[in-house]
């Protein structure tokens, strides 16, 4: 295991202790994001052991997954052309960009209808914080290169409901 993976594992263990059975405040999530960014940028990740996503592909690699279902860290690569429908995570999330640009579209839900409220791009060194109630979609069709991002989720992906059950219909 490389030094960067050791640092991520130590950080994930610390987060698990701090967040045991509770949702952190937004300011604490921002602090997690800045610390995660520091680890990611200082450690100069060796991505050669992971496959970069090709056009239309998405890969998620567990870097520190909590067997009890708590906070977990993943390396994500989205290929050019990847889109996800509007969805929620049912948990908080912190994303740090390593390379490429991931475009996020955020929505507000009222009366079972969603409407777009903002967009943001996550590039190398950027931090995005999402609460458990945020609804977003990813649009990689605007990118010209695949992406690498580190995602810290409040719950292990293996413990979340199916992706389809967390998606919201859009009006065409």
ChimeraX commands (.cxc) that place a marker at each C-alpha (Angstrom):
marker #1 position 0.00,0.00,0.00 radius 0.5
marker #1 position 1.37,3.41,-0.95 radius 0.5
marker #1 position 1.82,6.31,1.45 radius 0.5
marker #1 position -1.18,8.08,-0.10 radius 0.5
marker #1 position -3.41,5.05,0.51 radius 0.5
marker #1 position -2.14,4.80,4.10 radius 0.5
marker #1 position -2.96,8.48,4.63 radius 0.5
marker #1 position -6.45,7.97,3.18 radius 0.5
marker #1 position -7.03,4.92,5.37 radius 0.5
marker #1 position -5.94,6.84,8.48 radius 0.5
marker #1 position -8.19,9.76,7.53 radius 0.5
marker #1 position -11.16,7.45,6.87 radius 0.5
marker #1 position -10.65,5.80,10.27 radius 0.5
marker #1 position -10.60,9.24,11.91 radius 0.5
marker #1 position -13.83,10.24,10.11 radius 0.5
marker #1 position -15.52,7.01,11.18 radius 0.5
marker #1 position -14.70,7.82,14.80 radius 0.5
marker #1 position -15.92,11.41,14.53 radius 0.5
marker #1 position -19.12,10.57,12.66 radius 0.5
marker #1 position -20.18,7.41,14.45 radius 0.5
marker #1 position -24.00,7.32,14.09 radius 0.5
marker #1 position -24.36,11.04,13.41 radius 0.5
marker #1 position -24.39,13.38,10.43 radius 0.5
marker #1 position -21.69,16.04,10.50 radius 0.5
marker #1 position -22.57,19.73,10.20 radius 0.5
marker #1 position -21.86,21.41,6.85 radius 0.5
marker #1 position -18.81,23.25,8.24 radius 0.5
marker #1 position -17.36,19.94,9.40 radius 0.5
marker #1 position -17.93,18.44,5.93 radius 0.5
marker #1 position -16.06,21.40,4.44 radius 0.5
marker #1 position -13.19,20.75,6.84 radius 0.5
marker #1 position -13.20,17.08,5.82 radius 0.5
marker #1 position -13.00,18.23,2.20 radius 0.5
marker #1 position -10.02,20.49,2.82 radius 0.5
marker #1 position -8.20,17.73,4.71 radius 0.5
marker #1 position -8.98,15.19,1.97 radius 0.5
marker #1 position -7.75,17.66,-0.66 radius 0.5
marker #1 position -4.51,18.11,1.28 radius 0.5
marker #1 position -3.97,14.34,1.36 radius 0.5
marker #1 position -4.82,13.93,-2.32 radius 0.5
marker #1 position -2.61,16.76,-3.56 radius 0.5
marker #1 position 0.31,16.05,-1.22 radius 0.5
marker #1 position 0.46,12.35,-1.90 radius 0.5
marker #1 position 0.74,12.52,-5.69 radius 0.5
marker #1 position -1.50,9.51,-6.27 radius 0.5
marker #1 position -0.12,6.66,-8.32 radius 0.5
marker #1 position -3.12,6.03,-10.55 radius 0.5
marker #1 position -1.29,3.49,-12.72 radius 0.5
marker #1 position -2.76,0.58,-10.73 radius 0.5
marker #1 position -6.30,1.66,-11.70 radius 0.5
marker #1 position -7.99,1.63,-15.09 radius 0.5
marker #1 position -8.96,5.03,-16.46 radius 0.5
marker #1 position -12.54,5.06,-17.77 radius 0.5
marker #1 position -12.99,5.07,-21.53 radius 0.5
marker #1 position -15.81,6.86,-23.36 radius 0.5
marker #1 position -19.14,6.12,-21.65 radius 0.5
marker #1 position -17.53,4.09,-18.84 radius 0.5
marker #1 position -17.61,4.67,-15.08 radius 0.5
marker #1 position -15.30,2.98,-12.59 radius 0.5
marker #1 position -15.42,3.16,-8.80 radius 0.5
marker #1 position -12.54,1.69,-6.80 radius 0.5
marker #1 position -12.89,1.26,-3.02 radius 0.5
marker #1 position -9.83,2.75,-1.30 radius 0.5
marker #1 position -11.11,2.49,2.27 radius 0.5
marker #1 position -14.52,0.87,2.61 radius 0.5
marker #1 position -15.95,0.48,6.09 radius 0.5
marker #1 position -17.16,-3.13,6.61 radius 0.5
marker #1 position -19.72,-1.79,9.10 radius 0.5
marker #1 position -21.19,0.47,6.40 radius 0.5
marker #1 position -19.87,3.79,7.71 radius 0.5
marker #1 position -17.81,6.48,5.97 radius 0.5
marker #1 position -15.88,5.11,3.01 radius 0.5
marker #1 position -13.45,6.47,0.41 radius 0.5
marker #1 position -13.50,5.64,-3.31 radius 0.5
marker #1 position -11.49,6.54,-6.38 radius 0.5
marker #1 position -13.83,7.33,-9.29 radius 0.5
marker #1 position -13.11,7.65,-13.00 radius 0.5
marker #1 position -15.80,8.85,-15.39 radius 0.5
marker #1 position -15.23,8.61,-19.12 radius 0.5
marker #1 position -16.19,11.28,-21.61 radius 0.5
marker #1 position -19.90,11.01,-22.38 radius 0.5
marker #1 position -21.01,9.72,-18.98 radius 0.5
marker #1 position -24.26,11.15,-17.66 radius 0.5
marker #1 position -26.14,10.23,-14.53 radius 0.5
marker #1 position -29.78,11.10,-13.99 radius 0.5
marker #1 position -30.70,13.36,-11.08 radius 0.5
marker #1 position -30.21,11.33,-7.89 radius 0.5
marker #1 position -29.46,11.60,-4.21 radius 0.5
marker #1 position -26.95,9.64,-2.17 radius 0.5
marker #1 position -29.00,9.22,1.02 radius 0.5
marker #1 position -25.80,10.28,2.76 radius 0.5
marker #1 position -23.35,13.15,2.73 radius 0.5
marker #1 position -20.48,13.23,0.25 radius 0.5
marker #1 position -17.21,15.07,-0.24 radius 0.5
marker #1 position -15.52,15.00,-3.66 radius 0.5
marker #1 position -11.97,16.11,-4.46 radius 0.5
marker #1 position -10.92,16.51,-8.09 radius 0.5
marker #1 position -7.65,14.91,-9.17 radius 0.5
marker #1 position -7.81,15.40,-12.96 radius 0.5
marker #1 position -10.35,16.15,-15.66 radius 0.5
marker #1 position -13.51,18.16,-15.07 radius 0.5
marker #1 position -16.71,16.68,-13.66 radius 0.5
marker #1 position -19.81,18.85,-14.19 radius 0.5
marker #1 position -22.55,18.68,-11.56 radius 0.5
marker #1 position -26.11,19.95,-11.95 radius 0.5
marker #1 position -28.04,20.45,-8.70 radius 0.5
marker #1 position -31.80,20.28,-8.28 radius 0.5
marker #1 position -34.46,21.21,-5.75 radius 0.5
marker #1 position -37.42,18.90,-5.23 radius 0.5
marker #1 position -40.86,20.25,-4.35 radius 0.5
marker #1 position -44.22,18.55,-4.83 radius 0.5
marker #1 position -42.52,15.53,-6.44 radius 0.5
marker #1 position -41.03,17.72,-9.19 radius 0.5
marker #1 position -37.40,18.70,-9.53 radius 0.5
marker #1 position -36.03,21.92,-10.94 radius 0.5
marker #1 position -32.44,22.87,-11.72 radius 0.5
marker #1 position -30.98,25.34,-9.24 radius 0.5
marker #1 position -27.24,25.51,-10.00 radius 0.5
marker #1 position -24.28,23.96,-11.77 radius 0.5
marker #1 position -20.66,23.59,-10.78 radius 0.5
marker #1 position -17.51,22.06,-12.18 radius 0.5
marker #1 position -15.08,19.99,-10.11 radius 0.5
marker #1 position -11.53,20.07,-11.50 radius 0.5
marker #1 position -8.14,19.17,-10.05 radius 0.5
marker #1 position -7.87,20.48,-6.49 radius 0.5
marker #1 position -11.53,21.48,-6.24 radius 0.5
marker #1 position -13.71,20.30,-3.36 radius 0.5
marker #1 position -17.46,19.67,-3.59 radius 0.5
marker #1 position -19.52,19.05,-0.45 radius 0.5
marker #1 position -23.00,17.53,-0.63 radius 0.5
marker #1 position -25.47,16.91,2.17 radius 0.5
marker #1 position -27.66,13.84,2.42 radius 0.5
marker #1 position -30.57,15.79,0.93 radius 0.5
marker #1 position -28.77,17.16,-2.14 radius 0.5
marker #1 position -30.00,16.01,-5.54 radius 0.5
marker #1 position -27.53,16.19,-8.41 radius 0.5
marker #1 position -26.68,14.81,-11.82 radius 0.5
marker #1 position -23.27,14.37,-13.43 radius 0.5
marker #1 position -22.72,15.52,-16.99 radius 0.5
marker #1 position -19.39,14.39,-18.43 radius 0.5
marker #1 position -20.50,15.02,-22.01 radius 0.5
marker #1 position -18.98,18.51,-21.75 radius 0.5
marker #1 position -15.57,17.15,-20.86 radius 0.5
marker #1 position -12.86,16.27,-23.34 radius 0.5
marker #1 position -10.88,14.04,-20.97 radius 0.5
marker #1 position -11.86,11.29,-18.52 radius 0.5
marker #1 position -11.87,12.25,-14.85 radius 0.5
marker #1 position -10.28,11.07,-11.63 radius 0.5
marker #1 position -11.88,12.09,-8.34 radius 0.5
marker #1 position -11.73,10.89,-4.75 radius 0.5
marker #1 position -15.16,10.50,-3.13 radius 0.5
marker #1 position -15.74,10.29,0.62 radius 0.5
marker #1 position -19.27,9.14,1.43 radius 0.5
marker #1 position -20.95,9.04,4.83 radius 0.5
marker #1 position -22.02,5.47,4.14 radius 0.5
marker #1 position -20.46,2.61,2.23 radius 0.5
marker #1 position -21.82,2.33,-1.31 radius 0.5
marker #1 position -22.53,-1.34,-0.61 radius 0.5
marker #1 position -25.03,-0.31,2.09 radius 0.5
marker #1 position -27.00,2.22,0.03 radius 0.5
marker #1 position -30.32,1.45,-1.66 radius 0.5
marker #1 position -30.07,0.68,-5.37 radius 0.5
marker #1 position -29.06,3.56,-7.61 radius 0.5
marker #1 position -32.33,3.34,-9.56 radius 0.5
marker #1 position -34.34,3.81,-6.35 radius 0.5
marker #1 position -32.46,7.06,-5.63 radius 0.5
marker #1 position -33.10,8.65,-9.05 radius 0.5
marker #1 position -35.64,11.37,-9.85 radius 0.5
marker #1 position -37.66,11.58,-13.06 radius 0.5
marker #1 position -37.06,14.57,-15.30 radius 0.5
marker #1 position -39.53,16.19,-17.64 radius 0.5
marker #1 position -38.60,15.86,-21.29 radius 0.5
marker link #1:1,2 radius 0.2
marker link #1:2,3 radius 0.2
marker link #1:3,4 radius 0.2
marker link #1:4,5 radius 0.2
marker link #1:5,6 radius 0.2
marker link #1:6,7 radius 0.2
marker link #1:7,8 radius 0.2
marker link #1:8,9 radius 0.2
marker link #1:9,10 radius 0.2
marker link #1:10,11 radius 0.2
marker link #1:11,12 radius 0.2
marker link #1:12,13 radius 0.2
marker link #1:13,14 radius 0.2
marker link #1:14,15 radius 0.2
marker link #1:15,16 radius 0.2
marker link #1:16,17 radius 0.2
marker link #1:17,18 radius 0.2
marker link #1:18,19 radius 0.2
marker link #1:19,20 radius 0.2
marker link #1:20,21 radius 0.2
marker link #1:21,22 radius 0.2
marker link #1:22,23 radius 0.2
marker link #1:23,24 radius 0.2
marker link #1:24,25 radius 0.2
marker link #1:25,26 radius 0.2
marker link #1:26,27 radius 0.2
marker link #1:27,28 radius 0.2
marker link #1:28,29 radius 0.2
marker link #1:29,30 radius 0.2
marker link #1:30,31 radius 0.2
marker link #1:31,32 radius 0.2
marker link #1:32,33 radius 0.2
marker link #1:33,34 radius 0.2
marker link #1:34,35 radius 0.2
marker link #1:35,36 radius 0.2
marker link #1:36,37 radius 0.2
marker link #1:37,38 radius 0.2
marker link #1:38,39 radius 0.2
marker link #1:39,40 radius 0.2
marker link #1:40,41 radius 0.2
marker link #1:41,42 radius 0.2
marker link #1:42,43 radius 0.2
marker link #1:43,44 radius 0.2
marker link #1:44,45 radius 0.2
marker link #1:45,46 radius 0.2
marker link #1:46,47 radius 0.2
marker link #1:47,48 radius 0.2
marker link #1:48,49 radius 0.2
marker link #1:49,50 radius 0.2
marker link #1:50,51 radius 0.2
marker link #1:51,52 radius 0.2
marker link #1:52,53 radius 0.2
marker link #1:53,54 radius 0.2
marker link #1:54,55 radius 0.2
marker link #1:55,56 radius 0.2
marker link #1:56,57 radius 0.2
marker link #1:57,58 radius 0.2
marker link #1:58,59 radius 0.2
marker link #1:59,60 radius 0.2
marker link #1:60,61 radius 0.2
marker link #1:61,62 radius 0.2
marker link #1:62,63 radius 0.2
marker link #1:63,64 radius 0.2
marker link #1:64,65 radius 0.2
marker link #1:65,66 radius 0.2
marker link #1:66,67 radius 0.2
marker link #1:67,68 radius 0.2
marker link #1:68,69 radius 0.2
marker link #1:69,70 radius 0.2
marker link #1:70,71 radius 0.2
marker link #1:71,72 radius 0.2
marker link #1:72,73 radius 0.2
marker link #1:73,74 radius 0.2
marker link #1:74,75 radius 0.2
marker link #1:75,76 radius 0.2
marker link #1:76,77 radius 0.2
marker link #1:77,78 radius 0.2
marker link #1:78,79 radius 0.2
marker link #1:79,80 radius 0.2
marker link #1:80,81 radius 0.2
marker link #1:81,82 radius 0.2
marker link #1:82,83 radius 0.2
marker link #1:83,84 radius 0.2
marker link #1:84,85 radius 0.2
marker link #1:85,86 radius 0.2
marker link #1:86,87 radius 0.2
marker link #1:87,88 radius 0.2
marker link #1:88,89 radius 0.2
marker link #1:89,90 radius 0.2
marker link #1:90,91 radius 0.2
marker link #1:91,92 radius 0.2
marker link #1:92,93 radius 0.2
marker link #1:93,94 radius 0.2
marker link #1:94,95 radius 0.2
marker link #1:95,96 radius 0.2
marker link #1:96,97 radius 0.2
marker link #1:97,98 radius 0.2
marker link #1:98,99 radius 0.2
marker link #1:99,100 radius 0.2
marker link #1:100,101 radius 0.2
marker link #1:101,102 radius 0.2
marker link #1:102,103 radius 0.2
marker link #1:103,104 radius 0.2
marker link #1:104,105 radius 0.2
marker link #1:105,106 radius 0.2
marker link #1:106,107 radius 0.2
marker link #1:107,108 radius 0.2
marker link #1:108,109 radius 0.2
marker link #1:109,110 radius 0.2
marker link #1:110,111 radius 0.2
marker link #1:111,112 radius 0.2
marker link #1:112,113 radius 0.2
marker link #1:113,114 radius 0.2
marker link #1:114,115 radius 0.2
marker link #1:115,116 radius 0.2
marker link #1:116,117 radius 0.2
marker link #1:117,118 radius 0.2
marker link #1:118,119 radius 0.2
marker link #1:119,120 radius 0.2
marker link #1:120,121 radius 0.2
marker link #1:121,122 radius 0.2
marker link #1:122,123 radius 0.2
marker link #1:123,124 radius 0.2
marker link #1:124,125 radius 0.2
marker link #1:125,126 radius 0.2
marker link #1:126,127 radius 0.2
marker link #1:127,128 radius 0.2
marker link #1:128,129 radius 0.2
marker link #1:129,130 radius 0.2
marker link #1:130,131 radius 0.2
marker link #1:131,132 radius 0.2
marker link #1:132,133 radius 0.2
marker link #1:133,134 radius 0.2
marker link #1:134,135 radius 0.2
marker link #1:135,136 radius 0.2
marker link #1:136,137 radius 0.2
marker link #1:137,138 radius 0.2
marker link #1:138,139 radius 0.2
marker link #1:139,140 radius 0.2
marker link #1:140,141 radius 0.2
marker link #1:141,142 radius 0.2
marker link #1:142,143 radius 0.2
marker link #1:143,144 radius 0.2
marker link #1:144,145 radius 0.2
marker link #1:145,146 radius 0.2
marker link #1:146,147 radius 0.2
marker link #1:147,148 radius 0.2
marker link #1:148,149 radius 0.2
marker link #1:149,150 radius 0.2
marker link #1:150,151 radius 0.2
marker link #1:151,152 radius 0.2
marker link #1:152,153 radius 0.2
marker link #1:153,154 radius 0.2
marker link #1:154,155 radius 0.2
marker link #1:155,156 radius 0.2
marker link #1:156,157 radius 0.2
marker link #1:157,158 radius 0.2
marker link #1:158,159 radius 0.2
marker link #1:159,160 radius 0.2
marker link #1:160,161 radius 0.2
marker link #1:161,162 radius 0.2
marker link #1:162,163 radius 0.2
marker link #1:163,164 radius 0.2
marker link #1:164,165 radius 0.2
marker link #1:165,166 radius 0.2
marker link #1:166,167 radius 0.2
marker link #1:167,168 radius 0.2
marker link #1:168,169 radius 0.2
marker link #1:169,170 radius 0.2
marker link #1:170,171 radius 0.2
marker link #1:171,172 radius 0.2
view
